[in-house]
Amino acid sequence: MIIPRKASIRVYAIVFLLTISSYFSFNSFSQNISIRGGATTLLYDNRYYPELWGDKSPRIPSVSVKLGWEDFSGASAAICNRPEYGIGFDFDPIGTVQAANGPGLGNIYSLFGYFDRPLIRTPKFSFEYSSGFGIGCVFNNLYDPYTNPYNVMISIPVNAHIEVGFQSKFMITDRYFAGLGIYLKHNSNGAVNWVNRGYNGIEAAMTIGMKDFRQKTPRTYTKVSDKRHFDVDFKPSFIYNVQLTTGVMSLESVFYTTLEQKGVGENLRKMKYGLHGDVLYKYRRNQATGIGLDLFFTPFCDIIAEYDGRGNTSYDPVSVGISIVQEMRYRDLSALIGLGRYIYDNDGLAPNKILYQMVNIRYHFPELFNTYAGIVLKAHKFMAAESIQICIGKSF
């Protein structure tokens, strides 16, 4: 019997998930499942309001499903209050909202990895931050210069999905829990394709879930009165990181100039680079704070000057910034959040840039010369990303 290609893909996906589930079902992990439901309100953005959505921000129902593994192993897990990480699926039915002009935007389906880290935890209660990163897919009502010109939010089917938030959980029984949370959700393509104003929403939601659903008796959290005994061999120290970044971005000035001239925008894609160094003081095994020096290279700034219409005859390819950096680490995975200010910037990508934000997800290889690789997201004004880049680096 010949199995259709789509059916075989589903079979492989199910086998993969079952394999992953079996791998993490050892005694050191509690396998949990939860459903989150609530309402998401789009953030007002005068770049496309009121033309797309009118004078009021749309509010839609939203739902997420998470399959996670709560870590009961070792010192790293105890220091982080037994965090949970796994995979999630999110559904935002924005396609049900009637647009002020045109067909609007299609529904967003997101698949992402997440990490929930309790900040406060007792046997019956936890307050934690939640973060997720993955892909968000839109299959209809994308931007089109002729049939859907007012949807300047999403222009390609596959985009980056990012969500961050805070949530509380209450144990109803030893196995079942409920919770409340608030989350900021974002979808955009990282300036790989224009248009790209991005989808930004804030969600208030309730969660219900089940712990250790594969076990007859669920594991329970035991409060550690003094976690310092897990860190008897830890000494505060300085960490030095150097990394290179690169990524593809489409030139906004070229797109909008050709859109005005020809009625159809041209996506001219070029490579952008970065060189970054930071000095961090590691005051706990899983946390460090410091400063960074950021160099951004825009080798195509002469093309920007040709198309942006601002009257500049030349821009400079090198921008320099300094940033405050906070690192949070769990095993060999780390997340760095940087808030930076330009010392010098004249690359022409956007006028009057002063502040920038960077999120860096790194996976470390301690036995490979202490190197790491990861993804860097850079944005301005906490809005759609300027670029999404890959990075490689080394720690000293």
BALOBA-1460 file (C-alpha; in Angstrom, 3 decimals):
// residues 396
<rec num="1" residu="m" x="0.000" y="0.000" z="0.000"/>
<rec num="2" residu="i" x="1.332" y="3.416" z="-0.948"/>
<rec num="3" residu="i" x="0.920" y="6.072" z="1.740"/>
<rec num="4" residu="p" x="0.257" y="9.590" z="0.406"/>
<rec num="5" residu="r" x="3.086" y="12.076" z="0.993"/>
<rec num="6" residu="k" x="1.067" y="14.355" z="3.306"/>
<rec num="7" residu="a" x="-0.081" y="11.380" z="5.383"/>
<rec num="8" residu="s" x="3.487" y="10.074" z="5.690"/>
<rec num="9" residu="i" x="4.649" y="13.476" z="6.925"/>
<rec num="10" residu="r" x="1.977" y="13.377" z="9.635"/>
<rec num="11" residu="v" x="3.065" y="9.853" z="10.616"/>
<rec num="12" residu="y" x="6.715" y="10.947" z="10.872"/>
<rec num="13" residu="a" x="5.696" y="13.958" z="12.970"/>
<rec num="14" residu="i" x="3.697" y="11.757" z="15.367"/>
<rec num="15" residu="v" x="6.589" y="9.283" z="15.666"/>
<rec num="16" residu="f" x="8.970" y="12.180" z="16.347"/>
<rec num="17" residu="l" x="6.778" y="13.625" z="19.115"/>
<rec num="18" residu="l" x="6.313" y="10.188" z="20.696"/>
<rec num="19" residu="t" x="10.080" y="9.626" z="20.557"/>
<rec num="20" residu="i" x="10.749" y="12.973" z="22.225"/>
<rec num="21" residu="s" x="8.045" y="12.245" z="24.792"/>
<rec num="22" residu="s" x="9.594" y="8.866" z="25.616"/>
<rec num="23" residu="y" x="13.081" y="10.378" z="25.866"/>
<rec num="24" residu="f" x="12.002" y="12.893" z="28.491"/>
<rec num="25" residu="s" x="9.823" y="10.494" z="30.484"/>
<rec num="26" residu="f" x="12.621" y="9.441" z="32.826"/>
<rec num="27" residu="n" x="12.402" y="10.041" z="36.572"/>
<rec num="28" residu="s" x="14.275" y="13.357" z="36.317"/>
<rec num="29" residu="f" x="11.472" y="14.989" z="34.305"/>
<rec num="30" residu="s" x="7.780" y="15.526" z="34.923"/>
<rec num="31" residu="q" x="5.831" y="15.536" z="31.671"/>
<rec num="32" residu="n" x="3.110" y="18.198" z="31.784"/>
<rec num="33" residu="i" x="0.352" y="19.331" z="29.437"/>
<rec num="34" residu="s" x="-1.634" y="22.576" z="29.609"/>
<rec num="35" residu="i" x="-4.180" y="24.629" z="27.669"/>
<rec num="36" residu="r" x="-4.229" y="28.422" z="27.738"/>
<rec num="37" residu="g" x="-7.199" y="30.466" z="26.614"/>
<rec num="38" residu="g" x="-7.910" y="34.172" z="26.728"/>
<rec num="39" residu="a" x="-8.285" y="37.379" z="24.753"/>
<rec num="40" residu="t" x="-5.607" y="39.145" z="22.698"/>
<rec num="41" residu="t" x="-5.806" y="42.870" z="21.990"/>
<rec num="42" residu="l" x="-3.725" y="44.249" z="19.139"/>
<rec num="43" residu="l" x="-1.501" y="47.172" z="20.079"/>
<rec num="44" residu="y" x="-2.435" y="50.407" z="18.336"/>
<rec num="45" residu="d" x="0.106" y="51.299" z="15.630"/>
<rec num="46" residu="n" x="-0.340" y="54.533" z="13.700"/>
<rec num="47" residu="r" x="1.650" y="53.112" z="10.784"/>
<rec num="48" residu="y" x="-1.438" y="51.194" z="9.648"/>
<rec num="49" residu="y" x="-4.253" y="52.417" z="11.919"/>
<rec num="50" residu="p" x="-6.934" y="53.578" z="11.137"/>
<rec num="51" residu="e" x="-6.625" y="52.503" z="7.468"/>
<rec num="52" residu="l" x="-6.549" y="48.775" z="8.258"/>
<rec num="53" residu="w" x="-8.448" y="48.322" z="11.516"/>
<rec num="54" residu="g" x="-10.198" y="51.639" z="12.068"/>
<rec num="55" residu="d" x="-9.946" y="53.738" z="15.220"/>
<rec num="56" residu="k" x="-10.128" y="50.842" z="17.705"/>
<rec num="57" residu="s" x="-7.746" y="47.948" z="18.240"/>
<rec num="58" residu="p" x="-9.264" y="44.534" z="17.457"/>
<rec num="59" residu="r" x="-9.721" y="42.058" z="20.311"/>
<rec num="60" residu="i" x="-9.798" y="38.357" z="19.489"/>
<rec num="61" residu="p" x="-10.018" y="35.065" z="21.403"/>
<rec num="62" residu="s" x="-6.780" y="33.078" z="21.472"/>
<rec num="63" residu="v" x="-5.758" y="29.610" z="22.580"/>
<rec num="64" residu="s" x="-2.481" y="27.775" z="23.159"/>
<rec num="65" residu="v" x="-1.527" y="24.179" z="23.950"/>
<rec num="66" residu="k" x="1.772" y="23.309" z="25.631"/>
<rec num="67" residu="l" x="3.558" y="19.994" z="26.085"/>
<rec num="68" residu="g" x="6.433" y="20.444" z="28.502"/>
<rec num="69" residu="w" x="8.977" y="18.769" z="30.731"/>
<rec num="70" residu="e" x="9.543" y="20.033" z="34.265"/>
<rec num="71" residu="d" x="13.134" y="19.431" z="35.321"/>
<rec num="72" residu="f" x="13.676" y="17.617" z="38.625"/>
<rec num="73" residu="s" x="17.332" y="16.845" z="38.015"/>
<rec num="74" residu="g" x="20.475" y="18.245" z="39.576"/>
<rec num="75" residu="a" x="21.713" y="21.609" z="40.766"/>
<rec num="76" residu="s" x="20.913" y="23.614" z="37.625"/>
<rec num="77" residu="a" x="17.250" y="22.703" z="37.901"/>
<rec num="78" residu="a" x="17.074" y="23.377" z="41.642"/>
<rec num="79" residu="i" x="18.684" y="26.807" z="41.324"/>
<rec num="80" residu="c" x="16.110" y="27.728" z="38.635"/>
<rec num="81" residu="n" x="13.200" y="26.494" z="40.818"/>
<rec num="82" residu="r" x="12.537" y="23.449" z="38.597"/>
<rec num="83" residu="p" x="11.822" y="25.162" z="35.249"/>
<rec num="84" residu="e" x="9.689" y="23.727" z="32.474"/>
<rec num="85" residu="y" x="10.525" y="23.718" z="28.782"/>
<rec num="86" residu="g" x="8.839" y="22.161" z="25.775"/>
<rec num="87" residu="i" x="6.864" y="22.834" z="22.612"/>
<rec num="88" residu="g" x="3.673" y="24.831" z="22.157"/>
<rec num="89" residu="f" x="1.030" y="25.644" z="19.568"/>
<rec num="90" residu="d" x="-0.756" y="29.012" z="19.473"/>
<rec num="91" residu="f" x="-3.815" y="30.050" z="17.453"/>
<rec num="92" residu="d" x="-4.778" y="33.699" z="16.878"/>
<rec num="93" residu="p" x="-7.969" y="33.953" z="14.751"/>
<rec num="94" residu="i" x="-7.324" y="37.516" z="13.544"/>
<rec num="95" residu="g" x="-8.876" y="36.493" z="10.210"/>
<rec num="96" residu="t" x="-12.310" y="36.676" z="11.849"/>
<rec num="97" residu="v" x="-11.990" y="40.456" z="12.352"/>
<rec num="98" residu="q" x="-13.619" y="42.672" z="9.731"/>
<rec num="99" residu="a" x="-11.058" y="45.141" z="8.396"/>
<rec num="100" residu="a" x="-11.878" y="48.784" z="7.697"/>
<rec num="101" residu="n" x="-10.391" y="48.405" z="4.212"/>
<rec num="102" residu="g" x="-9.668" y="45.249" z="2.243"/>
<rec num="103" residu="p" x="-9.796" y="41.633" z="3.450"/>
<rec num="104" residu="g" x="-7.563" y="42.274" z="6.483"/>
<rec num="105" residu="l" x="-5.174" y="39.604" z="7.784"/>
<rec num="106" residu="g" x="-5.439" y="35.812" z="7.897"/>
<rec num="107" residu="n" x="-5.395" y="33.639" z="11.018"/>
<rec num="108" residu="i" x="-1.983" y="33.050" z="12.625"/>
<rec num="109" residu="y" x="-0.872" y="29.512" z="13.553"/>
<rec num="110" residu="s" x="2.336" y="29.361" z="15.599"/>
<rec num="111" residu="l" x="4.595" y="26.478" z="16.649"/>
<rec num="112" residu="f" x="7.274" y="27.377" z="19.173"/>
<rec num="113" residu="g" x="9.636" y="26.208" z="21.846"/>
<rec num="114" residu="y" x="9.167" y="27.712" z="25.307"/>
<rec num="115" residu="f" x="10.889" y="28.082" z="28.660"/>
<rec num="116" residu="d" x="8.955" y="28.796" z="31.886"/>
<rec num="117" residu="r" x="11.143" y="29.783" z="34.822"/>
<rec num="118" residu="p" x="9.569" y="30.213" z="38.302"/>
<rec num="119" residu="l" x="10.700" y="33.351" z="40.133"/>
<rec num="120" residu="i" x="8.727" y="32.477" z="43.270"/>
<rec num="121" residu="r" x="7.756" y="28.917" z="44.063"/>
<rec num="122" residu="t" x="6.093" y="27.012" z="46.885"/>
<rec num="123" residu="p" x="4.560" y="23.519" z="46.833"/>
<rec num="124" residu="k" x="1.144" y="25.014" z="45.923"/>
<rec num="125" residu="f" x="1.967" y="28.233" z="44.038"/>
<rec num="126" residu="s" x="4.415" y="29.648" z="41.522"/>
<rec num="127" residu="f" x="4.966" y="33.012" z="39.853"/>
<rec num="128" residu="e" x="7.117" y="32.740" z="36.734"/>
<rec num="129" residu="y" x="8.195" y="34.363" z="33.521"/>
<rec num="130" residu="s" x="7.453" y="32.629" z="30.255"/>
<rec num="131" residu="s" x="9.272" y="33.014" z="26.949"/>
<rec num="132" residu="g" x="8.760" y="31.367" z="23.571"/>
<rec num="133" residu="f" x="10.354" y="31.487" z="20.140"/>
<rec num="134" residu="g" x="9.319" y="29.717" z="16.944"/>
<rec num="135" residu="i" x="7.499" y="30.197" z="13.656"/>
<rec num="136" residu="g" x="4.124" y="31.757" z="12.915"/>
<rec num="137" residu="c" x="2.284" y="30.865" z="9.719"/>
<rec num="138" residu="v" x="-0.368" y="32.858" z="7.839"/>
<rec num="139" residu="f" x="-1.944" y="31.085" z="4.882"/>
<rec num="140" residu="n" x="-4.324" y="33.683" z="3.462"/>
<rec num="141" residu="n" x="-4.992" y="37.437" z="3.260"/>
<rec num="142" residu="l" x="-1.310" y="38.325" z="3.017"/>
<rec num="143" residu="y" x="-0.187" y="41.707" z="1.734"/>
<rec num="144" residu="d" x="-0.790" y="42.269" z="-1.972"/>
<rec num="145" residu="p" x="-0.275" y="45.659" z="-3.661"/>
<rec num="146" residu="y" x="-3.478" y="45.221" z="-5.673"/>
<rec num="147" residu="t" x="-5.938" y="43.103" z="-3.660"/>
<rec num="148" residu="n" x="-4.797" y="43.755" z="-0.056"/>
<rec num="149" residu="p" x="-2.634" y="46.907" z="0.072"/>
<rec num="150" residu="y" x="-3.746" y="47.979" z="3.564"/>
<rec num="151" residu="n" x="-2.375" y="44.879" z="5.278"/>
<rec num="152" residu="v" x="1.178" y="46.081" z="5.834"/>
<rec num="153" residu="m" x="1.612" y="43.777" z="8.859"/>
<rec num="154" residu="i" x="2.417" y="40.396" z="7.268"/>
<rec num="155" residu="s" x="3.549" y="39.748" z="3.682"/>
<rec num="156" residu="i" x="4.893" y="36.157" z="3.625"/>
<rec num="157" residu="p" x="3.442" y="32.869" z="4.962"/>
<rec num="158" residu="v" x="6.237" y="31.980" z="7.428"/>
<rec num="159" residu="n" x="7.366" y="34.469" z="10.079"/>
<rec num="160" residu="a" x="9.126" y="34.490" z="13.442"/>
<rec num="161" residu="h" x="6.887" y="34.083" z="16.499"/>
<rec num="162" residu="i" x="8.010" y="35.558" z="19.823"/>
<rec num="163" residu="e" x="6.133" y="35.712" z="23.094"/>
<rec num="164" residu="v" x="7.125" y="36.810" z="26.586"/>
<rec num="165" residu="g" x="5.050" y="37.189" z="29.710"/>
<rec num="166" residu="f" x="4.416" y="36.558" z="33.377"/>
<rec num="167" residu="q" x="2.102" y="33.911" z="34.800"/>
<rec num="168" residu="s" x="0.998" y="32.394" z="38.075"/>
<rec num="169" residu="k" x="0.030" y="28.797" z="38.734"/>
<rec num="170" residu="f" x="-2.023" y="27.334" z="41.586"/>
<rec num="171" residu="m" x="-2.046" y="23.624" z="42.385"/>
<rec num="172" residu="i" x="-5.689" y="22.533" z="42.730"/>
<rec num="173" residu="t" x="-4.675" y="18.945" z="43.503"/>
<rec num="174" residu="d" x="-1.347" y="17.097" z="43.366"/>
<rec num="175" residu="r" x="-1.891" y="16.619" z="39.614"/>
<rec num="176" residu="y" x="-4.066" y="19.478" z="38.317"/>
<rec num="177" residu="f" x="-3.286" y="23.199" z="38.277"/>
<rec num="178" residu="a" x="-4.804" y="26.475" z="37.078"/>
<rec num="179" residu="g" x="-3.262" y="29.856" z="36.453"/>
<rec num="180" residu="l" x="-3.482" y="33.403" z="35.129"/>
<rec num="181" residu="g" x="-1.046" y="35.274" z="32.935"/>
<rec num="182" residu="i" x="-0.350" y="38.206" z="30.658"/>
<rec num="183" residu="y" x="1.754" y="37.843" z="27.498"/>
<rec num="184" residu="l" x="3.149" y="40.041" z="24.732"/>
<rec num="185" residu="k" x="3.042" y="38.277" z="21.341"/>
<rec num="186" residu="h" x="4.835" y="39.317" z="18.169"/>
<rec num="187" residu="n" x="5.040" y="37.972" z="14.622"/>
<rec num="188" residu="s" x="7.195" y="39.404" z="11.828"/>
<rec num="189" residu="n" x="9.746" y="38.221" z="9.273"/>
<rec num="190" residu="g" x="12.739" y="40.200" z="10.547"/>
<rec num="191" residu="a" x="12.904" y="42.532" z="7.520"/>
<rec num="192" residu="v" x="13.614" y="39.652" z="5.130"/>
<rec num="193" residu="n" x="10.616" y="40.727" z="3.061"/>
<rec num="194" residu="w" x="8.619" y="43.957" z="2.885"/>
<rec num="195" residu="v" x="6.047" y="44.896" z="3.936"/>
<rec num="196" residu="n" x="6.819" y="43.967" z="7.530"/>
<rec num="197" residu="r" x="5.179" y="46.157" z="10.173"/>
<rec num="198" residu="g" x="4.515" y="43.083" z="12.282"/>
<rec num="199" residu="y" x="1.717" y="41.687" z="14.442"/>
<rec num="200" residu="n" x="1.832" y="42.870" z="18.057"/>
<rec num="201" residu="g" x="-0.725" y="41.852" z="20.652"/>
<rec num="202" residu="i" x="-1.101" y="41.640" z="24.404"/>
<rec num="203" residu="e" x="-2.937" y="38.597" z="25.767"/>
<rec num="204" residu="a" x="-4.663" y="38.078" z="29.116"/>
<rec num="205" residu="a" x="-5.324" y="34.381" z="29.614"/>
<rec num="206" residu="m" x="-6.185" y="31.557" z="31.986"/>
<rec num="207" residu="t" x="-4.334" y="28.237" z="32.014"/>
<rec num="208" residu="i" x="-5.447" y="24.786" z="33.138"/>
<rec num="209" residu="g" x="-3.127" y="21.816" z="33.087"/>
<rec num="210" residu="m" x="-2.063" y="18.407" z="34.308"/>
<rec num="211" residu="k" x="1.327" y="17.432" z="35.759"/>
<rec num="212" residu="d" x="3.080" y="14.136" z="35.135"/>
<rec num="213" residu="f" x="0.205" y="12.817" z="33.046"/>
<rec num="214" residu="r" x="2.241" y="9.737" z="32.046"/>
<rec num="215" residu="q" x="2.747" y="8.666" z="35.674"/>
<rec num="216" residu="k" x="0.278" y="7.143" z="38.149"/>
<rec num="217" residu="t" x="1.573" y="9.356" z="40.947"/>
<rec num="218" residu="p" x="2.686" y="12.889" z="40.027"/>
<rec num="219" residu="r" x="5.950" y="14.275" z="41.338"/>
<rec num="220" residu="t" x="5.559" y="17.174" z="43.725"/>
<rec num="221" residu="y" x="7.788" y="20.177" z="44.252"/>
<rec num="222" residu="t" x="9.728" y="20.167" z="47.516"/>
<rec num="223" residu="k" x="10.876" y="23.571" z="48.666"/>
<rec num="224" residu="v" x="14.629" y="23.866" z="49.140"/>
<rec num="225" residu="s" x="15.154" y="26.049" z="52.204"/>
<rec num="226" residu="d" x="18.674" y="27.054" z="51.217"/>
<rec num="227" residu="k" x="19.805" y="26.607" z="47.629"/>
<rec num="228" residu="r" x="23.324" y="27.761" z="48.402"/>
<rec num="229" residu="h" x="24.440" y="24.215" z="49.129"/>
<rec num="230" residu="f" x="24.010" y="23.529" z="45.395"/>
<rec num="231" residu="d" x="26.613" y="26.226" z="44.705"/>
<rec num="232" residu="v" x="29.387" y="25.190" z="47.068"/>
<rec num="233" residu="d" x="31.838" y="25.037" z="44.141"/>
<rec num="234" residu="f" x="30.667" y="28.281" z="42.511"/>
<rec num="235" residu="k" x="32.716" y="31.469" z="42.681"/>
<rec num="236" residu="p" x="31.667" y="34.806" z="41.141"/>
<rec num="237" residu="s" x="33.761" y="35.681" z="38.117"/>
<rec num="238" residu="f" x="33.953" y="37.780" z="34.961"/>
<rec num="239" residu="i" x="33.001" y="36.371" z="31.558"/>
<rec num="240" residu="y" x="34.229" y="37.794" z="28.254"/>
<rec num="241" residu="n" x="32.334" y="37.046" z="25.032"/>
<rec num="242" residu="v" x="33.158" y="37.903" z="21.425"/>
<rec num="243" residu="q" x="30.805" y="37.067" z="18.577"/>
<rec num="244" residu="l" x="30.184" y="37.601" z="14.882"/>
<rec num="245" residu="t" x="26.682" y="37.960" z="13.434"/>
<rec num="246" residu="t" x="25.278" y="37.936" z="9.935"/>
<rec num="247" residu="g" x="21.868" y="37.917" z="8.323"/>
<rec num="248" residu="v" x="19.826" y="38.885" z="5.287"/>
<rec num="249" residu="m" x="17.616" y="41.954" z="5.205"/>
<rec num="250" residu="s" x="15.492" y="43.565" z="2.508"/>
<rec num="251" residu="l" x="16.025" y="47.264" z="1.883"/>
<rec num="252" residu="e" x="12.972" y="49.231" z="2.978"/>
<rec num="253" residu="s" x="13.911" y="52.337" z="0.983"/>
<rec num="254" residu="v" x="14.184" y="50.337" z="-2.248"/>
<rec num="255" residu="f" x="10.830" y="48.639" z="-1.638"/>
<rec num="256" residu="y" x="8.821" y="51.793" z="-1.025"/>
<rec num="257" residu="t" x="10.506" y="53.820" z="-3.767"/>
<rec num="258" residu="t" x="9.848" y="51.133" z="-6.368"/>
<rec num="259" residu="l" x="6.315" y="50.709" z="-4.975"/>
<rec num="260" residu="e" x="5.654" y="54.403" z="-5.566"/>
<rec num="261" residu="q" x="7.246" y="54.394" z="-9.010"/>
<rec num="262" residu="k" x="5.995" y="51.083" z="-10.393"/>
<rec num="263" residu="g" x="3.030" y="50.141" z="-8.195"/>
<rec num="264" residu="v" x="4.863" y="46.994" z="-7.020"/>
<rec num="265" residu="g" x="7.650" y="47.092" z="-4.435"/>
<rec num="266" residu="e" x="10.963" y="45.355" z="-5.096"/>
<rec num="267" residu="n" x="12.601" y="43.317" z="-2.322"/>
<rec num="268" residu="l" x="16.328" y="43.840" z="-2.762"/>
<rec num="269" residu="r" x="18.080" y="41.648" z="-0.162"/>
<rec num="270" residu="k" x="21.577" y="42.281" z="1.157"/>
<rec num="271" residu="m" x="23.803" y="40.823" z="3.872"/>
<rec num="272" residu="k" x="24.281" y="42.714" z="7.143"/>
<rec num="273" residu="y" x="27.038" y="41.966" z="9.687"/>
<rec num="274" residu="g" x="27.936" y="42.652" z="13.292"/>
<rec num="275" residu="l" x="30.838" y="42.316" z="15.717"/>
<rec num="276" residu="h" x="29.985" y="42.273" z="19.405"/>
<rec num="277" residu="g" x="31.882" y="41.976" z="22.645"/>
<rec num="278" residu="d" x="30.619" y="41.996" z="26.209"/>
<rec num="279" residu="v" x="32.017" y="41.802" z="29.716"/>
<rec num="280" residu="l" x="29.674" y="40.152" z="32.219"/>
<rec num="281" residu="y" x="29.947" y="39.656" z="35.953"/>
<rec num="282" residu="k" x="28.593" y="36.217" z="36.805"/>
<rec num="283" residu="y" x="27.198" y="36.672" z="40.310"/>
<rec num="284" residu="r" x="25.154" y="33.468" z="40.282"/>
<rec num="285" residu="r" x="25.576" y="30.205" z="38.445"/>
<rec num="286" residu="n" x="22.681" y="31.077" z="36.141"/>
<rec num="287" residu="q" x="22.821" y="34.895" z="35.978"/>
<rec num="288" residu="a" x="25.269" y="37.570" z="34.877"/>
<rec num="289" residu="t" x="25.147" y="41.308" z="34.195"/>
<rec num="290" residu="g" x="27.490" y="43.578" z="32.273"/>
<rec num="291" residu="i" x="28.094" y="45.917" z="29.362"/>
<rec num="292" residu="g" x="28.588" y="45.327" z="25.656"/>
<rec num="293" residu="l" x="30.206" y="47.091" z="22.723"/>
<rec num="294" residu="d" x="28.337" y="46.611" z="19.433"/>
<rec num="295" residu="l" x="29.596" y="47.290" z="15.904"/>
<rec num="296" residu="f" x="27.030" y="47.099" z="13.100"/>
<rec num="297" residu="f" x="28.163" y="46.862" z="9.469"/>
<rec num="298" residu="t" x="25.824" y="47.983" z="6.654"/>
<rec num="299" residu="p" x="27.876" y="47.625" z="3.438"/>
<rec num="300" residu="f" x="24.945" y="48.611" z="1.195"/>
<rec num="301" residu="c" x="24.343" y="52.107" z="2.615"/>
<rec num="302" residu="d" x="25.155" y="53.692" z="-0.775"/>
<rec num="303" residu="i" x="22.059" y="51.958" z="-2.196"/>
<rec num="304" residu="i" x="19.987" y="53.345" z="0.687"/>
<rec num="305" residu="a" x="21.205" y="56.868" z="-0.130"/>
<rec num="306" residu="e" x="20.174" y="56.382" z="-3.742"/>
<rec num="307" residu="y" x="16.613" y="55.337" z="-2.913"/>
<rec num="308" residu="d" x="15.535" y="56.838" z="0.412"/>
<rec num="309" residu="g" x="14.716" y="60.330" z="-0.887"/>
<rec num="310" residu="r" x="16.083" y="62.120" z="2.197"/>
<rec num="311" residu="g" x="18.589" y="64.113" z="0.197"/>
<rec num="312" residu="n" x="21.679" y="62.473" z="1.715"/>
<rec num="313" residu="t" x="24.420" y="61.782" z="-0.781"/>
<rec num="314" residu="s" x="26.217" y="59.313" z="1.476"/>
<rec num="315" residu="y" x="25.863" y="57.265" z="4.628"/>
<rec num="316" residu="d" x="28.458" y="55.499" z="6.749"/>
<rec num="317" residu="p" x="28.567" y="51.688" z="6.794"/>
<rec num="318" residu="v" x="29.681" y="51.366" z="10.458"/>
<rec num="319" residu="s" x="27.506" y="52.147" z="13.485"/>
<rec num="320" residu="v" x="28.719" y="51.874" z="17.077"/>
<rec num="321" residu="g" x="26.673" y="51.335" z="20.221"/>
<rec num="322" residu="i" x="27.035" y="50.409" z="23.883"/>
<rec num="323" residu="s" x="24.526" y="48.270" z="25.747"/>
<rec num="324" residu="i" x="23.567" y="47.007" z="29.182"/>
<rec num="325" residu="v" x="23.339" y="43.214" z="29.063"/>
<rec num="326" residu="q" x="21.581" y="40.705" z="31.299"/>
<rec num="327" residu="e" x="22.259" y="36.983" z="30.813"/>
<rec num="328" residu="m" x="20.051" y="34.158" z="32.094"/>
<rec num="329" residu="r" x="21.456" y="30.666" z="31.728"/>
<rec num="330" residu="y" x="20.084" y="27.158" z="32.086"/>
<rec num="331" residu="r" x="22.509" y="24.300" z="31.481"/>
<rec num="332" residu="d" x="24.152" y="25.060" z="28.104"/>
<rec num="333" residu="l" x="21.396" y="27.406" z="26.912"/>
<rec num="334" residu="s" x="21.527" y="31.137" z="27.602"/>
<rec num="335" residu="a" x="19.402" y="34.154" z="26.757"/>
<rec num="336" residu="l" x="20.825" y="37.670" z="26.727"/>
<rec num="337" residu="i" x="18.742" y="40.820" z="26.691"/>
<rec num="338" residu="g" x="20.528" y="44.019" z="25.721"/>
<rec num="339" residu="l" x="19.316" y="47.625" z="25.873"/>
<rec num="340" residu="g" x="21.659" y="49.796" z="23.848"/>
<rec num="341" residu="r" x="22.353" y="53.364" z="22.791"/>
<rec num="342" residu="y" x="24.139" y="54.390" z="19.627"/>
<rec num="343" residu="i" x="27.385" y="56.304" z="20.053"/>
<rec num="344" residu="y" x="27.527" y="56.868" z="16.316"/>
<rec num="345" residu="d" x="24.933" y="55.949" z="13.705"/>
<rec num="346" residu="n" x="24.520" y="57.161" z="10.133"/>
<rec num="347" residu="d" x="23.744" y="54.007" z="8.134"/>
<rec num="348" residu="g" x="20.482" y="55.355" z="6.664"/>
<rec num="349" residu="l" x="18.325" y="52.380" z="7.701"/>
<rec num="350" residu="a" x="15.979" y="54.641" z="9.669"/>
<rec num="351" residu="p" x="16.090" y="58.305" z="10.709"/>
<rec num="352" residu="n" x="16.821" y="59.456" z="14.258"/>
<rec num="353" residu="k" x="17.760" y="56.084" z="15.699"/>
<rec num="354" residu="i" x="18.980" y="56.500" z="19.293"/>
<rec num="355" residu="l" x="18.111" y="53.353" z="21.244"/>
<rec num="356" residu="y" x="18.097" y="49.699" z="20.165"/>
<rec num="357" residu="q" x="17.140" y="46.375" z="21.733"/>
<rec num="358" residu="m" x="18.761" y="42.992" z="21.194"/>
<rec num="359" residu="v" x="17.744" y="39.475" z="22.214"/>
<rec num="360" residu="n" x="20.428" y="36.819" z="21.835"/>
<rec num="361" residu="i" x="19.675" y="33.082" z="22.234"/>
<rec num="362" residu="r" x="22.876" y="31.028" z="22.519"/>
<rec num="363" residu="y" x="23.681" y="27.342" z="22.798"/>
<rec num="364" residu="h" x="27.110" y="26.768" z="24.334"/>
<rec num="365" residu="f" x="29.640" y="24.056" z="23.550"/>
<rec num="366" residu="p" x="31.957" y="24.050" z="26.607"/>
<rec num="367" residu="e" x="34.070" y="21.183" z="25.313"/>
<rec num="368" residu="l" x="34.485" y="22.745" z="21.862"/>
<rec num="369" residu="f" x="36.877" y="25.526" z="22.896"/>
<rec num="370" residu="n" x="34.064" y="27.167" z="24.865"/>
<rec num="371" residu="t" x="32.296" y="28.327" z="21.715"/>
<rec num="372" residu="y" x="28.604" y="28.978" z="21.087"/>
<rec num="373" residu="a" x="26.102" y="29.542" z="18.269"/>
<rec num="374" residu="g" x="22.681" y="31.119" z="18.204"/>
<rec num="375" residu="i" x="20.199" y="33.682" z="16.947"/>
<rec num="376" residu="v" x="20.184" y="37.460" z="17.420"/>
<rec num="377" residu="l" x="17.086" y="39.639" z="17.117"/>
<rec num="378" residu="k" x="17.616" y="43.400" z="16.855"/>
<rec num="379" residu="a" x="14.805" y="45.955" z="17.042"/>
<rec num="380" residu="h" x="14.121" y="49.661" z="17.539"/>
<rec num="381" residu="k" x="11.341" y="51.176" z="19.682"/>
<rec num="382" residu="f" x="10.350" y="47.635" z="20.776"/>
<rec num="383" residu="m" x="8.561" y="47.156" z="17.429"/>
<rec num="384" residu="a" x="9.167" y="45.008" z="14.333"/>
<rec num="385" residu="a" x="12.684" y="43.618" z="14.082"/>
<rec num="386" residu="e" x="15.311" y="45.417" z="12.049"/>
<rec num="387" residu="s" x="16.946" y="42.045" z="11.411"/>
<rec num="388" residu="i" x="17.198" y="38.445" z="12.574"/>
<rec num="389" residu="q" x="20.754" y="37.106" z="12.364"/>
<rec num="390" residu="i" x="22.737" y="34.020" z="13.238"/>
<rec num="391" residu="c" x="25.790" y="34.270" z="15.468"/>
<rec num="392" residu="i" x="28.913" y="32.348" z="16.397"/>
<rec num="393" residu="g" x="31.139" y="33.288" z="19.280"/>
<rec num="394" residu="k" x="33.596" y="32.324" z="21.984"/>
<rec num="395" residu="s" x="33.620" y="32.837" z="25.735"/>
<rec num="396" residu="f" x="36.774" y="33.475" z="27.739"/>
